[in-house]
Amino acid sequence: MTADETARRSVDTLLSVLDLASSEARTTEDIFTGTSQPMPTGRVYGGQVLAQSLVAAERTMPEDRVLHSMHGYFLRPGDAAQGITFAVDRIHDGRSFSTRRAQAFQDGVPIFSMIASFQDHGPGIDHAEEAPAGIPSPEDLSVDEDIPGAGMLLSERPVDIRHVEEPLYLGPADARAAHQAVWMRMRAPLPDDPRVHRAALAYLSDMTIQESILRRHGLSWRTPGLKVASLDHAMWWHRFGRVDEWVLYVQESPNARGGRGLAQGRVFTRDGVLVATVAQEIMVRVPEGD
């Protein structure tokens, strides 16, 4: 199989995972079911269940009311070998905004819970932070997939990721700086549907954002005994951007304390347009003495 065929297959696998099935078992909630990507660890990737929950919530909305924010909590690790059930509660539908609560279940207990807000298109005030200057283009950077250990997260990675700074797959970075920048894009074209690109961007947003915290403390993904788990995730969609084209994910960590670290990120198109803002808190446990 050629590299292009492998890339196309990995993206098609993700699209099939995001294509949830509707259930006729609706009572007071809308019910959907889905599967998971194969995972080396056997645990569901957080960005996947986040994206699926958004897909489920958007299935209950008219196309002209667009997702603009979500706040979610990762409650339990999911089993990638099992199916996932998504329940959507239609909390509110107003003149301009709608609110949905979506929960993902396995074995009858929630593994992820979120609230998302949707808004009608309309005119209004408009400003945005500019993309940082002096960032190398993705063509000038190494492909993460070529680095040993880069495949530790997903068995098949549908995303081309290129770190501007030294990646943390092999060991800690030389500089203990609480920031980094990463280029990302899907490895094959996606459908034109903006809802697919919003869900795919949510899928991407859970990748690498934890690393700004690790960098500050001289840690890497290979630090012996390191345990990292996402606790919550918030995201705001500002403007449309295609995720099968390069986006720049600029990340920083303003704080870590009590075994928790906060990371923030901003996503820009290659032309410097601010597409989304992300915030995530993670649990970080390091063996005593380190």
C-alpha positions, 0 to 999 in steps of 0.5 A: 500500500502506498503512502497516499493510500495509507493516508486516505485509509486513516482519514476514511477510518476517522470519517466512519468513526464520526458518522454516528448511527441514530437510534430509535430509542429516543425518550427525552433525549436523542440517542446515537451510537458509534465506534472507536479508532484502534488504539495502542493503549486500548483506551479511547482517544479523548479528541475522538469522543469529544468530536463524536459528542459534537457530531451528536449535538449538531445532529439535533440542530438546523444547519444555519445554527452553528457551533461556537463553543463547548465545555466538557469533562473527561470522566472515565477512560473509555474502552476502544474495543467497545461501542459508545452511546451518545445521549443529547439533551436539547436544553434550550432553543432561543431566538439566536442561541441553542444549548445542548448537553451531550454525554458519552456512555459505555457500560451504562456509565458516562465517560465524557460529558459536555455542554455546547452552544450554537448561534445563528449567523449574523453581523457584529463586532469583529477583531482577532489576535494575529498569528505569531511572526517568524514561524517556519513553514511546515514544508521546512519541518520534519514529519512527526511520523518519521520520529520513533515513538510518534505513533504511541497515541494512535494505531493509525494517525490521520493527521500530519503533525510537524513540531516547530520546536523539538518534539517530546517523543524521544526525551525532554526539550533542551529549553524549559519553555512553557510554549510551543507551536505545531503545524497540523492537517488531515492527511487526505481531503475531507468533505466540504461540510463545515460541520465535519471540519469543526468536528475534525478540528476538535479532534485535533485540538486534544493532540499535543496541547499538553506538551507546553506543560511538560516542556516547562518541567523538563518532562517528555512522553518517555519520562519513566513513571509519567502519568498524564490524563486530560481532565477537561476541555473547552473550545471556541470556534471563531471562524471557519477553517479547513482542517485538510489544509495546514493550521498552526496550533500555538500553545502555552501553559500559564500555570501548573500546581497540585498535580494539575497543569493548564494549557491554552492554544490558538489555532490559525490558518496558514494565512494567519486567520484565528480559527479557534481558541482552546483550553485544557487542564490535565493531571500530571503525575511524576514519580517522587524525587523527579 
